[in-house]
Amino acid sequence: MPATAADPCFVLGMHRSGTSYLTGILEEAGLWLGEVTRVSTFNAKGNRESPPLMRLNDAVLAANGGSWHCPPEGAVTWSLEHTTRRFQQC
């Protein structure tokens, strides 16, 4: 059965694990990614990440005393604002 716009597809992985490569292949094969970064400072071919979701992730990390390069210690919590933003993004 073909995928529909309601069928989400997630590519998860650590940095340098091939997620950008895999996502690029999926896009070339016809997977619609929506608004994603196709060119970036650190990856000339783009990382295929959603800028609004990247900003949300950064906000959640910052609210918990961390960042992408310095994760917070302990449990990460989402505020009601973060949860609301998450459902507005997808």
N, C-alpha and C positions, 0 to 999 in steps of 0.2 A: 504494500500500500504506500503511495507517495506521501511524503511529509507535507503538512499544512503549516500555515503561519502560526497555528496554535501549538505546534509540536516544538518545544524548545530543544536546542542542542547545545551542550556545554562542553568545552574543551578546557580541562583543568590540568595544571602541572606547575612545577617549579621553574624558575628562570633557567634558561639554557637547556630545557628539556625537549625542545622541538615543538612546542605548542603553536608558535607563529607559523612554522613550516606546515604543520598538519592543518591548521585552520585555513591557510592559503590554498592548500590542495583541495580542501572541502569547498571553498568558495569557487575555485576554478571548475570543480565538478558540478556546480550549480546550487550550492547551499547559499541562501540569501542571508547575509550577515547584518544587514541594516547599516547604520552609521558607525563605521569603525575607522581606526587609524590605519591608513595604508602607507604612510611615510612617517618616520619618526627620527629623532636625533640619534638614537641608539640602534636603529634597525632600518636600513635604507628601503627595505621591502615592506616595512610596516609590521606591527605586531597584531593587527586585527582585533584590537581591544576597543571597547565602547568607551569613549571619553566621559559620558555622564556616569557610567558605572565606575570608572576609575576615580572620578571625583568623589563619588559616594564612598568607595572603599577608603580613600585617603581621609575623608571626614570621620568615618568610623574609627580608623586607626588613631587619628589625632585626638578624638574625644576620649580615647582610652590611653593617652600618653605615649603613643608610638607613631611610627611611619612605616612605609614599605621597606626601608632599609634598616629600621630599628624597631622590630615588633614590640608591642607592649608585653610586659610580664603579666602572667596570670590570665584570667578569663577576659574575653572581649565582650562588652555588652553593646546592644543596639538601643538607641533612644527611640521614642515614638516618632520623632522627626525623621530619623534614619529609616525606620521601617516604612513610613509613609512615602519617603523619597524612593525607596526601593520598588514599591509597587507602582509608582508613577513612571519609572524607567522602563519597565518591561511590559 
